[in-house]
């Protein structure tokens, strides 16, 4: 026989159940909130080879250059409000379009984000609009381990006469790289940029860290961090994690640039990490055709699309003809160093840091055009157009 509570008892029981239910819901809400705020977003996994090839197969044959406008000495001068020059960018990307170039590799800088993120984003968008007008998609570089380890905002110094890349800047600088808290604060920069542009069709891909362990021996070696290689690898690993958490629609990469890649057992720790974490493989090669073929052969075993993100150094016999033609035949994206000769002075060799040059070299080191748009070598530009189909 069921006990009888009466109307008052039933109301009291219902009230108790309702209170318990509300408390349970509040507890669950607070628990969920705690989990959301205390646990970082789970990183996505590396793209499968199939996904990488599906992406690459949807792209046109890719050819272009590393780009900075001729009137900028470094990344800050390119992107800071006072010196950002969209008219020069428009003009020079127009010359790239005439060559049949459809992609550019472009360097960003973390100080722009921390100093003026809203303005930085607006200028990036202006840049992408102009690039899109010229049918050029951008491979953005997030960090860079090459040249001056002490970047400073504001007016940039004038170029040292006839010295290769005398004002280019590392990102981040040594002071941030050596400070764990400041290094971790870079998460906001990486995620912020990728959240803005991680599904933007104008952005081709993300190169997370250019030559992170470069010791810059002949230029800034004496003022580099003695722990640079270890610290750079630490930041590189963090950057891949941060980028995976955003999960952009474009692939991630970081390019191998030195040492022997032919034997997996002999890979350095940083090369092994870059090759095993990149969605698409990227590399630098400033050697002649025979050595370029060896580099490519060492990287095909990863069974992923390949991007050669730096090549073309005339003085080491890394020429457009035949290297660009070979890369095109192998369906490898090709980015030569330098488009227009300017304040970076990369027509001069690397050894200009310790050897005085008194005049323009008869054979330029890098770059394709003078600042008036005339080619250094018309035979080269005609060859490029022939390979890209721009003729």
C-alpha positions as CSV (number, residue, x, y, z in Angstrom):
1,X,0.0,0.0,0.0
2,X,1.5,3.4,-1.1
3,X,2.0,6.0,1.7
4,X,0.0,9.1,1.4
5,X,1.8,12.5,1.6
6,X,-1.2,14.8,1.1
7,X,-1.1,18.0,-0.9
8,X,1.4,19.8,1.3
9,X,3.8,16.9,1.3
10,X,3.6,16.6,-2.5
11,X,4.4,20.4,-2.9
12,X,7.3,20.1,-0.4
13,X,8.7,17.1,-2.3
14,X,8.4,18.9,-5.7
15,X,10.1,22.0,-4.3
16,X,13.0,19.8,-3.0
17,X,13.4,18.1,-6.3
18,X,13.4,21.4,-8.2
19,X,16.0,22.9,-5.8
20,X,18.2,19.8,-6.3
21,X,17.8,20.0,-10.1
22,X,18.7,23.7,-10.1
23,X,21.8,23.1,-8.0
24,X,22.8,20.2,-10.2
25,X,22.5,22.4,-13.3
26,X,24.4,25.2,-11.7
27,X,27.2,22.8,-10.7
28,X,27.4,21.4,-14.2
29,X,27.5,24.9,-15.7
30,X,30.3,25.9,-13.3
31,X,32.2,22.7,-14.1
32,X,31.9,23.3,-17.8
33,X,33.1,26.9,-17.4
34,X,36.0,25.6,-15.4
35,X,36.9,23.1,-18.1
36,X,36.6,25.7,-20.8
37,X,38.9,28.3,-19.1
38,X,41.4,25.9,-17.5
39,X,42.0,23.5,-20.4
40,X,43.4,24.9,-23.7
41,X,41.8,24.0,-27.0
42,X,42.8,20.6,-28.2
43,X,45.3,20.8,-31.1
44,X,44.2,19.4,-34.4
45,X,46.5,16.7,-35.9
46,X,48.8,17.1,-38.8
47,X,47.1,16.8,-42.2
48,X,47.2,13.3,-43.7
49,X,49.2,12.9,-47.0
50,X,45.9,12.4,-48.8
51,X,44.5,15.7,-47.4
52,X,47.7,17.5,-48.3
53,X,47.7,16.2,-51.9
54,X,44.0,17.0,-52.3
55,X,44.7,20.6,-51.3
56,X,47.7,20.8,-53.5
57,X,45.9,19.3,-56.5
58,X,43.3,22.1,-56.3
59,X,46.0,24.8,-56.7
60,X,47.4,26.0,-60.0
61,X,51.1,25.4,-60.7
62,X,52.8,27.7,-58.1
63,X,55.6,30.1,-58.9
64,X,56.6,33.4,-57.3
65,X,59.2,35.1,-55.1
66,X,59.9,36.2,-51.6
67,X,58.6,39.8,-51.6
68,X,59.2,43.0,-49.8
69,X,58.7,46.4,-51.5
70,X,61.9,48.0,-52.7
71,X,61.5,51.0,-50.4
72,X,61.5,48.9,-47.2
73,X,64.6,47.7,-45.5
74,X,62.8,45.1,-43.3
75,X,59.5,43.8,-42.2
76,X,58.8,46.7,-39.8
77,X,59.4,49.3,-42.5
78,X,57.0,47.4,-44.8
79,X,54.2,47.1,-42.3
80,X,54.4,50.2,-40.0
81,X,51.8,52.9,-40.6
82,X,54.3,55.7,-41.4
83,X,56.1,53.7,-44.1
84,X,53.5,51.3,-45.5
85,X,53.4,52.1,-49.2
86,X,50.5,50.4,-51.0
87,X,51.2,52.2,-54.2
88,X,54.7,50.7,-54.5
89,X,53.4,47.3,-53.5
90,X,50.7,47.5,-56.2
91,X,53.2,48.6,-58.9
92,X,55.8,45.9,-58.0
93,X,53.2,43.1,-57.7
94,X,52.0,44.1,-61.1
95,X,55.5,43.3,-62.5
96,X,55.3,39.9,-60.7
97,X,51.9,39.3,-62.4
98,X,53.5,40.0,-65.8
99,X,56.0,37.3,-65.1
100,X,53.2,34.8,-64.5
101,X,53.9,34.7,-60.8
102,X,50.9,33.7,-58.8
103,X,52.2,33.5,-55.3
104,X,54.5,35.5,-53.0
105,X,56.2,34.6,-49.7
106,X,55.8,37.6,-47.3
107,X,57.3,38.1,-43.8
108,X,55.3,39.4,-40.9
109,X,56.6,40.6,-37.5
110,X,55.4,40.0,-34.0
111,X,56.1,43.6,-32.8
112,X,53.5,44.9,-35.3
113,X,50.9,42.8,-33.5
114,X,51.9,43.9,-30.0
115,X,52.2,47.5,-31.0
116,X,49.3,48.2,-33.4
117,X,47.3,45.0,-34.0
118,X,44.3,46.8,-35.5
119,X,46.4,48.9,-37.8
120,X,48.5,45.9,-38.7
121,X,45.4,43.9,-39.7
122,X,44.0,46.8,-41.8
123,X,47.3,47.0,-43.7
124,X,47.5,43.3,-44.1
125,X,44.0,43.4,-45.6
126,X,45.0,46.2,-48.0
127,X,48.0,44.2,-49.0
128,X,45.9,41.1,-49.7
129,X,43.4,43.1,-51.7
130,X,46.2,44.4,-54.0
131,X,47.7,40.9,-54.2
132,X,44.3,39.5,-55.1
133,X,43.9,42.1,-57.8
134,X,47.1,40.7,-59.4
135,X,45.9,37.1,-59.0
136,X,48.6,36.5,-56.4
137,X,48.1,34.4,-53.2
138,X,50.3,34.8,-50.2
139,X,52.4,32.4,-48.2
140,X,52.8,34.4,-44.9
141,X,55.9,33.8,-42.7
142,X,55.1,34.2,-38.9
143,X,58.6,34.1,-37.3
144,X,62.1,34.5,-38.7
145,X,65.5,33.5,-37.2
146,X,67.7,35.4,-39.6
147,X,69.7,38.6,-39.3
148,X,69.4,41.3,-36.6
149,X,68.3,39.8,-33.2
150,X,67.4,43.2,-31.7
151,X,64.4,44.5,-33.6
152,X,63.0,47.9,-32.6
153,X,59.8,49.7,-33.6
154,X,59.9,53.2,-35.1
155,X,62.1,54.7,-37.7
156,X,64.4,52.1,-39.2
157,X,68.0,52.7,-39.9
158,X,69.3,53.4,-43.4
159,X,71.0,50.6,-45.3
160,X,74.7,50.1,-44.8
161,X,76.1,50.9,-48.3
162,X,76.3,47.8,-50.5
163,X,75.7,45.3,-47.7
164,X,73.3,42.4,-48.2
165,X,70.2,42.6,-46.0
166,X,71.9,45.1,-43.6
167,X,68.6,45.9,-41.8
168,X,66.6,42.7,-41.8
169,X,65.1,41.7,-38.4
170,X,64.6,38.5,-36.5
171,X,61.1,37.9,-35.2
172,X,61.0,37.5,-32.3
173,X,64.2,39.2,-31.1
174,X,66.7,37.6,-28.7
175,X,65.1,39.4,-25.6
176,X,61.8,37.6,-26.2
177,X,63.3,34.3,-27.2
178,X,65.3,34.1,-23.9
179,X,62.3,35.1,-21.7
180,X,59.8,32.2,-21.1
181,X,56.9,34.4,-20.2
182,X,57.4,36.7,-23.2
183,X,57.8,33.7,-25.5
184,X,54.5,32.3,-24.2
185,X,52.8,35.6,-24.8
186,X,53.5,35.2,-28.5
187,X,50.5,32.7,-28.5
188,X,48.2,35.7,-28.8
189,X,50.0,36.9,-32.0
190,X,50.1,33.5,-33.7
191,X,46.5,32.7,-32.9
192,X,45.3,36.2,-33.6
193,X,46.7,36.3,-37.1
194,X,45.5,32.8,-37.9
195,X,42.0,33.5,-36.6
196,X,41.8,36.6,-38.9
197,X,43.1,34.9,-42.0
198,X,42.8,31.1,-41.4
199,X,40.0,30.7,-43.9
200,X,40.9,33.5,-46.3
201,X,41.2,32.3,-49.8
202,X,43.8,35.0,-50.5
203,X,46.2,33.2,-48.1
204,X,47.8,30.2,-49.7
205,X,49.6,28.7,-46.6
206,X,51.5,29.5,-43.4
207,X,55.3,29.2,-43.0
208,X,55.6,29.2,-39.3
209,X,59.3,29.9,-38.7
210,X,62.0,30.8,-41.3
211,X,65.4,29.2,-40.5
212,X,64.7,29.2,-36.8
213,X,68.2,28.0,-35.8
214,X,70.2,30.2,-38.1
215,X,73.4,31.2,-36.1
216,X,74.0,34.3,-38.4
217,X,77.7,33.6,-37.9
218,X,79.1,36.1,-40.3
219,X,76.7,38.9,-39.5
220,X,75.3,38.9,-36.0
221,X,76.9,35.8,-34.6
222,X,78.6,37.6,-31.7
223,X,75.3,39.0,-30.3
224,X,73.2,35.9,-30.8
225,X,71.9,33.9,-27.9
226,X,74.2,31.0,-27.1
227,X,71.1,28.9,-26.6
228,X,69.4,30.0,-29.8
229,X,69.0,26.6,-31.4
230,X,67.4,25.1,-28.3
231,X,65.1,28.1,-27.7
232,X,64.1,28.3,-31.4
233,X,63.1,24.7,-31.4
234,X,61.1,25.3,-28.2
235,X,59.2,28.2,-29.9
236,X,58.8,26.3,-33.1
237,X,57.0,23.4,-31.2
238,X,54.8,25.9,-29.4
239,X,53.9,27.7,-32.6
240,X,52.8,24.5,-34.3
241,X,50.6,23.7,-31.3
242,X,49.1,27.2,-31.3
243,X,48.5,27.0,-35.0
244,X,46.9,23.6,-34.8
245,X,44.5,24.8,-32.1
246,X,43.2,27.5,-34.5
247,X,43.0,24.8,-37.3
248,X,43.2,27.0,-40.4
249,X,42.0,25.8,-43.7
250,X,45.4,26.4,-45.2
251,X,48.4,24.0,-44.6
252,X,51.2,24.7,-42.1
253,X,54.9,24.3,-42.9
254,X,58.4,25.1,-41.7
255,X,61.3,24.7,-44.1
256,X,64.5,22.7,-43.7
257,X,67.4,24.8,-44.9
258,X,70.7,23.2,-44.0
259,X,72.4,19.8,-43.3
260,X,71.9,16.5,-45.0
261,X,68.2,15.3,-45.4
262,X,69.0,12.1,-47.3
263,X,69.2,9.8,-44.2
264,X,66.4,10.0,-41.7
265,X,68.7,8.6,-39.0
266,X,71.1,11.5,-39.4
267,X,68.5,14.3,-39.3
268,X,69.1,17.0,-36.7
269,X,66.4,17.3,-34.0
270,X,64.9,20.5,-35.6
271,X,65.0,19.2,-39.1
272,X,63.3,16.0,-38.0
273,X,60.6,18.0,-36.2
274,X,59.9,20.3,-39.2
275,X,59.7,17.4,-41.7
276,X,57.4,15.3,-39.4
277,X,55.1,18.2,-38.4
278,X,54.6,20.1,-41.7
279,X,51.4,19.5,-43.6
280,X,53.4,20.2,-46.8
281,X,57.2,19.9,-47.0
282,X,59.2,23.1,-47.7
283,X,62.9,23.7,-48.1
284,X,65.6,26.2,-49.2
285,X,68.2,25.4,-51.8
286,X,70.7,27.9,-53.3
287,X,72.7,25.4,-55.2
288,X,73.1,24.3,-58.8
289,X,70.7,21.9,-60.6
290,X,72.5,18.7,-59.7
291,X,72.5,19.5,-56.0
292,X,68.9,20.7,-56.2
293,X,67.9,17.4,-57.6
294,X,69.5,15.6,-54.6
295,X,67.6,17.8,-52.2
296,X,64.3,17.1,-53.9
297,X,65.1,13.4,-54.0
298,X,65.7,13.4,-50.2
299,X,62.3,15.0,-49.6
300,X,60.1,13.0,-51.9
301,X,60.1,10.1,-49.4
302,X,57.7,12.0,-47.2
303,X,55.0,11.6,-49.9
304,X,53.7,15.1,-49.5
305,X,53.5,18.2,-51.7
306,X,56.8,20.1,-51.8
307,X,57.4,23.9,-51.8
308,X,60.9,25.3,-52.5
309,X,60.5,28.5,-50.6
310,X,64.0,30.0,-51.3
311,X,66.2,29.5,-54.3
312,X,68.0,31.5,-57.1
313,X,71.5,32.8,-56.2
314,X,73.3,33.5,-59.4
315,X,76.8,33.4,-57.8
316,X,76.3,29.8,-56.6
317,X,74.8,28.8,-60.0
318,X,71.3,28.6,-58.7
319,X,69.7,30.1,-61.8
320,X,66.1,30.4,-63.0
321,X,67.3,28.5,-66.1
322,X,67.2,25.6,-65.5
323,X,66.2,25.4,-61.8
324,X,62.7,26.9,-62.2
325,X,62.0,24.7,-65.2
326,X,63.0,21.6,-63.2
327,X,60.9,22.6,-60.2
328,X,57.9,23.2,-62.5
329,X,58.4,19.8,-64.2
330,X,58.4,18.1,-60.8
331,X,55.3,20.0,-59.7
332,X,57.2,21.8,-56.9
333,X,56.2,25.3,-55.9
334,X,59.1,27.7,-56.5
335,X,59.8,31.0,-54.6
336,X,63.1,32.7,-55.7
337,X,64.6,35.2,-53.3
338,X,63.8,38.8,-54.2
339,X,61.7,40.6,-56.8
340,X,62.8,44.2,-57.0
341,X,66.3,45.6,-56.1
342,X,66.0,48.1,-53.2
343,X,66.8,48.8,-49.6
344,X,67.4,45.2,-48.7
345,X,70.4,45.3,-51.2
346,X,70.2,41.6,-51.9
347,X,71.8,42.1,-55.3
348,X,75.0,42.0,-53.2
349,X,76.4,38.7,-51.9
350,X,76.3,37.3,-48.4
351,X,80.0,38.0,-48.1
352,X,79.4,41.7,-48.3
353,X,79.3,41.6,-44.5
354,X,83.0,41.2,-44.5
355,X,84.1,42.1,-48.0
356,X,83.8,45.7,-49.3
357,X,81.9,46.2,-52.6
358,X,82.4,49.6,-54.3
359,X,79.9,49.1,-57.1
360,X,77.0,47.1,-58.3
361,X,78.1,43.5,-59.0
362,X,78.2,42.5,-62.7
363,X,76.1,39.4,-61.7
364,X,73.4,40.2,-59.2
365,X,73.2,37.8,-56.2
366,X,69.3,37.9,-56.0
367,X,66.4,39.9,-57.4
368,X,64.8,40.3,-60.8
369,X,63.9,44.0,-61.5
370,X,65.4,47.4,-61.0
371,X,63.2,50.0,-59.3
372,X,62.0,51.4,-62.6
373,X,60.7,47.9,-63.6
374,X,63.5,47.0,-66.1
375,X,64.8,43.5,-65.7
376,X,68.4,42.8,-64.6
377,X,68.5,40.2,-67.4
378,X,65.7,40.1,-70.1
379,X,66.7,36.6,-71.0
380,X,65.8,35.5,-67.5
381,X,62.4,37.2,-67.5
382,X,61.6,35.8,-70.9
383,X,62.5,32.3,-69.6
384,X,60.4,32.8,-66.5
385,X,57.4,33.8,-68.7
386,X,58.0,30.7,-70.9
387,X,57.9,28.4,-67.8
388,X,54.9,30.0,-66.2
389,X,53.0,30.4,-69.4
390,X,52.8,34.2,-69.2
391,X,54.2,34.7,-72.8
